Amino acid sequence: MKKTGIRVWGVFFILALMGALSGLKAAESGPWVLGYYPSWETGVAPGQLNYKLFTHLCHAFIETDKDGNLKMEGNMPSADLTGRAHAVGTKVLLSLGWEGSGKRYFNSMSRKPQAVERFVDSVVEVLVKYHYDGVDMDWEFPETAQDRKNLSAMLALFREKLSKRAPGAVLTMALPASDWSGKWFDANALSSLVDFGNVMTYDFHGPWGSNGHNANLYPIARDKTDDSSSTVQGMDYWSRTRQWPARKLLVGIPCFGHGFVGEWYGSPREKTKYGDFHFKDSFQMVKEGWKKNWDAEGQVPYLSNKDESEFISYDDERSVGLKAQWAKKTGYPGIFFWDITEDFMNNDHVLVQAARKAYLTK
């Protein structure tokens, strides 16, 4: 970008941020139970969801190109979804971005003010037309100091536009669970702009890296890999290290898991067909002979095959209940789930039910 463009974008950001901060409403009081609902075909239609379990749903995802033109597929947008949710008092947000969205478009698009303006205006137009209640930003991930500034500027512009077109709209964002990507988020600016951040306390281990738990609650002493982490550490990163107000952070709970071949906390010997695993598949796996185990240190379950050469790390009703209890005890105002079709069995959300009950029980 030319120096003139950078100066104009910098001035725009300052003005937008000032306007946004002046109109930012105080965050709603919890507890929040938020679920991500995908736009692609999952076998779970809007009419099947149990909306009463959630305070908020994020309809995922709207994407864009590098010029700010929207890309929507599947059941996005959906007046059916928002109508059913509103009938029981549940709010629905438009979730923007997705895995890899930084490299694919946000990091480059955000350097062009006209593209950003087009993108924000288009999203707000969809929100108003289809009666959504807010926007959820899932920029995965900014990678430079310029990206950091541009992310804050985009959220400031969303706040400003929403205050004019949809007063009271909710603004949230997904947050990584470590400094690897978290360092490119301006915690001070962003925490002032959004109602709450959803910390993605999962994907600690997976087929892309080393073997280990997907989303253990507590640290594992024997995990010496570079990927070693936990839900507690991920939340501490934002609330303590980055000083993001705990009252504006939700704890992430996965409805999925990952499989691997080889020893715990080592490099995977080969790929497994269970690289991406849905909670609802665990019952059939046990019927087929897999053994269900419990890691007392990490407070999460895992499955192992007969010769213990292959493992699947995931969450069950017990582990999500423990996470929800920990979230409440620690002072976080709520929990969220990715995604709410992966625990959907017998016409209900099994993990959401268990975690919600644990969080709301006095």
C-alpha positions in Angstrom: 0.0 0.0 0.0 1.2 3.5 -0.8 2.1 5.7 2.1 -0.8 8.0 1.4 -3.2 5.0 1.7 -1.7 4.0 5.0 -2.1 7.6 6.4 -5.7 7.7 5.3 -6.5 4.3 6.7 -4.8 5.3 10.0 -6.9 8.5 10.3 -10.0 6.5 9.4 -9.2 4.0 12.2 -8.8 6.7 14.8 -12.1 8.3 13.9 -13.9 5.0 13.7 -12.5 3.8 17.0 -13.5 7.1 18.7 -17.1 6.8 17.4 -17.3 3.1 18.3 -16.1 3.6 21.8 -18.5 6.5 22.4 -21.4 4.3 21.4 -20.4 1.0 22.8 -23.0 -0.4 25.2 -21.9 -2.2 28.3 -21.7 -6.0 27.8 -24.8 -7.9 28.7 -24.7 -9.8 32.0 -24.2 -13.6 31.7 -24.5 -16.4 31.8 -24.0 -17.0 28.1 -24.3 -20.3 26.3 -23.3 -19.9 22.7 -23.2 -22.4 19.9 -21.8 -22.3 16.4 -24.2 -23.7 13.7 -22.6 -24.3 10.3 -24.2 -23.2 7.0 -23.1 -26.3 5.2 -25.1 -29.6 5.1 -24.7 -31.5 8.4 -27.9 -33.4 8.6 -29.2 -31.1 11.3 -31.7 -28.6 9.9 -32.7 -25.3 11.6 -36.0 -26.9 12.6 -34.3 -29.6 14.6 -32.2 -27.3 16.9 -33.1 -27.0 20.5 -32.9 -23.2 20.7 -33.8 -23.0 24.3 -30.4 -24.3 25.3 -28.6 -21.2 23.9 -28.5 -17.6 24.6 -26.7 -17.0 21.3 -26.0 -18.9 18.1 -23.3 -18.0 15.6 -24.4 -18.9 12.0 -21.1 -19.8 10.4 -19.7 -18.6 8.0 -19.8 -15.6 5.7 -16.6 -15.4 3.7 -15.3 -12.8 1.3 -12.8 -12.2 -1.5 -9.9 -9.9 -1.4 -12.1 -7.0 -2.6 -14.7 -7.3 0.1 -17.4 -9.1 -1.9 -19.4 -11.6 0.2 -19.4 -15.3 -0.3 -22.3 -17.2 1.2 -23.2 -20.9 0.8 -25.5 -23.5 2.1 -28.3 -22.2 4.4 -26.7 -18.8 4.8 -28.5 -16.4 5.3 -31.6 -17.9 7.0 -34.7 -16.0 8.1 -35.9 -19.4 9.2 -33.0 -19.8 11.6 -33.4 -16.3 13.1 -37.2 -16.6 13.3 -37.1 -19.9 15.2 -34.4 -18.5 17.6 -36.2 -15.3 18.3 -39.4 -17.2 19.2 -37.6 -18.4 22.3 -35.5 -15.4 23.0 -32.2 -16.7 21.5 -30.0 -14.3 19.5 -28.3 -15.2 16.3 -25.0 -13.7 15.0 -23.5 -13.8 11.5 -20.1 -15.4 11.9 -17.4 -14.1 9.5 -14.2 -15.8 8.4 -13.3 -19.4 9.3 -10.2 -21.5 9.4 -7.4 -20.0 7.2 -9.4 -16.8 6.5 -6.4 -14.6 7.3 -4.2 -16.0 4.6 -7.0 -16.5 2.1 -8.5 -13.0 2.2 -8.6 -10.9 5.5 -4.9 -10.1 5.7 -4.8 -8.7 2.2 -8.4 -7.3 2.0 -8.0 -5.3 5.2 -5.2 -3.3 3.6 -7.7 -1.8 1.2 -10.1 0.7 2.9 -12.7 0.5 0.1 -12.8 -3.3 0.3 -13.2 -3.2 4.0 -16.0 -0.6 3.7 -17.8 -2.8 1.1 -17.4 -5.9 3.2 -18.7 -4.3 6.4 -21.7 -2.5 4.6 -22.6 -5.8 2.9 -22.6 -7.8 6.1 -24.7 -5.2 8.0 -27.1 -5.2 5.1 -27.6 -9.0 5.4 -27.9 -8.7 9.2 -30.7 -6.1 8.9 -32.5 -7.9 6.0 -32.6 -11.3 7.7 -33.0 -10.1 11.3 -29.7 -11.3 12.8 -28.7 -9.9 16.1 -25.0 -9.2 15.7 -21.7 -10.1 14.1 -19.0 -12.6 15.2 -15.5 -12.1 13.7 -13.4 -15.2 13.2 -10.2 -13.9 11.6 -7.8 -16.8 11.5 -5.3 -15.3 11.9 -3.6 -11.9 11.6 0.2 -12.3 11.1 1.8 -8.8 11.2 1.7 -5.6 13.1 -0.3 -4.1 10.2 -2.8 -6.9 10.4 -3.2 -6.2 14.1 -4.1 -2.6 13.4 -6.4 -3.5 10.5 -8.3 -6.1 12.6 -9.0 -3.5 15.3 -10.0 -1.0 12.6 -12.5 -3.4 11.0 -14.1 -4.2 14.4 -14.4 -0.5 15.1 -16.1 0.1 11.7 -18.5 -2.8 12.5 -19.3 -1.2 15.8 -19.9 2.2 14.2 -22.1 0.8 11.4 -24.1 -1.5 13.7 -24.8 1.3 16.1 -26.5 3.2 13.2 -28.3 0.4 11.4 -28.9 -2.1 14.2 -28.7 -0.4 17.6 -28.1 -2.9 20.4 -26.5 -5.5 18.0 -24.0 -7.8 19.6 -20.3 -7.9 18.4 -18.1 -10.8 19.3 -14.9 -12.5 18.1 -13.1 -15.8 18.1 -9.7 -15.7 19.9 -6.8 -18.2 19.6 -5.7 -19.9 22.8 -2.0 -19.0 22.8 0.5 -16.3 21.9 1.5 -18.0 18.7 -1.4 -16.1 16.9 -2.7 -14.2 19.9 0.2 -11.7 19.8 -1.3 -10.2 16.7 -4.5 -9.2 18.5 -4.6 -5.8 20.2 -6.3 -7.0 23.4 -6.8 -3.5 24.8 -8.5 -2.1 21.7 -10.5 -5.2 20.9 -11.8 -5.9 24.4 -13.2 -2.4 24.4 -14.9 -2.9 21.1 -16.6 -6.4 21.5 -19.2 -7.7 23.9 -17.2 -10.8 24.5 -14.4 -13.0 23.0 -14.7 -16.7 22.4 -11.4 -18.4 23.3 -10.8 -21.5 21.1 -9.6 -23.7 23.9 -9.2 -26.8 21.7 -7.1 -28.1 18.8 -4.1 -28.2 21.2 -2.9 -31.4 19.4 -4.0 -32.8 16.1 -2.9 -34.5 12.8 -1.0 -31.3 11.8 1.4 -31.5 14.8 2.1 -33.8 17.7 0.0 -36.5 19.3 -1.9 -35.6 22.5 -5.2 -34.4 23.9 -7.4 -32.1 21.8 -8.7 -30.1 24.7 -7.6 -31.2 28.1 -8.8 -29.0 31.0 -5.6 -29.0 33.0 -1.9 -29.2 31.9 -0.3 -32.6 31.4 3.1 -32.8 33.1 4.5 -35.4 30.7 3.5 -33.4 27.6 6.8 -31.9 26.6 5.8 -31.1 23.0 5.7 -27.6 21.5 1.9 -28.0 21.4 1.5 -28.6 25.1 -1.4 -26.5 26.5 -4.7 -26.7 28.3 -8.0 -25.0 28.7 -6.8 -23.4 31.9 -3.6 -22.1 30.2 -5.5 -20.8 27.2 -7.9 -18.8 29.3 -5.1 -17.5 31.6 -3.3 -16.2 28.5 -6.1 -13.8 27.8 -7.3 -12.9 31.2 -3.9 -12.7 32.9 -1.2 -12.3 30.4 -3.2 -10.1 28.0 -5.4 -8.5 30.6 -8.6 -9.0 28.7 -11.5 -8.7 31.3 -12.5 -12.1 32.4 -16.2 -11.0 32.4 -15.9 -10.6 28.6 -14.4 -14.1 27.8 -16.2 -17.3 27.0 -14.6 -20.8 27.5 -14.5 -22.9 24.3 -15.8 -26.5 24.5 -15.4 -28.8 21.4 -18.0 -31.2 20.3 -15.3 -32.9 18.2 -11.9 -34.7 18.7 -8.9 -35.9 16.8 -7.3 -39.3 16.3 -3.7 -40.2 16.0 -1.4 -43.2 15.5 1.6 -43.8 17.8 2.8 -42.9 21.3 1.2 -40.1 23.4 3.0 -36.8 23.0 5.2 -37.7 20.1 5.1 -37.3 16.3 2.3 -39.1 14.5 3.7 -42.2 12.7 0.9 -42.0 10.1 -2.4 -40.4 9.5 -5.6 -41.9 10.7 -9.1 -41.9 9.3 -10.2 -40.5 12.7 -8.3 -37.2 12.2 -11.6 -35.3 12.7 -14.0 -37.0 15.0 -17.5 -36.1 16.2 -18.6 -36.8 19.7 -21.7 -38.6 18.5 -19.5 -41.2 16.8 -18.0 -42.3 20.1 -20.8 -44.6 21.1 -20.5 -46.7 17.9 -16.7 -46.9 18.3 -17.1 -48.4 21.8 -19.6 -50.9 20.4 -17.0 -51.8 17.8 -14.4 -52.6 20.5 -12.6 -49.4 21.2 -11.9 -48.9 24.9 -13.0 -45.7 26.7 -10.4 -44.3 29.1 -10.1 -41.3 31.4 -7.1 -39.1 31.9 -7.3 -38.0 35.5 -4.5 -35.4 35.1 -6.1 -33.6 32.1 -9.7 -34.4 33.1 -10.7 -35.6 29.7 -11.6 -39.0 28.1 -10.0 -40.8 25.2 -10.6 -43.9 23.1 -8.0 -46.6 22.4 -8.1 -49.5 20.0 -7.4 -53.1 21.0 -3.7 -53.0 20.7 -3.4 -49.4 21.9 -1.6 -48.3 18.7 -4.3 -45.7 17.9 -6.1 -43.2 20.0 -8.9 -40.6 19.8 -9.0 -37.6 22.0 -12.4 -36.0 22.5 -14.8 -34.6 25.2 -17.7 -36.4 26.8 -20.5 -35.4 29.2 -18.2 -35.7 32.2 -15.4 -33.6 30.8 -17.6 -30.8 29.5 -19.4 -30.6 32.8 -16.0 -30.2 34.6 -15.0 -27.5 32.2 -18.3 -25.7 32.7 -17.9 -25.9 36.5 -14.4 -24.6 36.3 -15.5 -21.7 34.0 -18.2 -20.6 36.4 -15.9 -21.0 39.5 -13.1 -19.0 37.8 -15.4 -16.1 36.9 -16.0 -16.5 33.2 -19.5 -15.5 32.2 -20.3 -18.4 29.9 -19.3 -21.2 27.5 -19.4 -21.8 23.8 -19.4 -24.9 21.5 -18.0 -25.7 18.1 -20.1 -27.1 16.6 -23.6 -27.9 17.8 -24.3 -30.5 15.1 -21.5 -32.8 16.2 -23.1 -33.7 19.5 -26.6 -33.8 18.1 -28.2 -37.2 19.0 -31.8 -38.3 19.6 -33.0 -34.8 18.7 -30.9 -33.0 21.3 -27.4 -31.6 21.9 -25.9 -34.0 24.4 -22.7 -32.1 25.3 -24.4 -28.8 25.4 -27.0 -30.2 27.8 -24.4 -31.6 30.1 -22.2 -28.4 30.2 -25.1 -26.1 30.5 -26.5 -28.0 33.4 -23.2 -27.9 35.2 -22.7 -24.2 34.6 -26.1 -23.2 35.7 -26.3 -25.4 38.8 -25.8 -23.4 41.9 
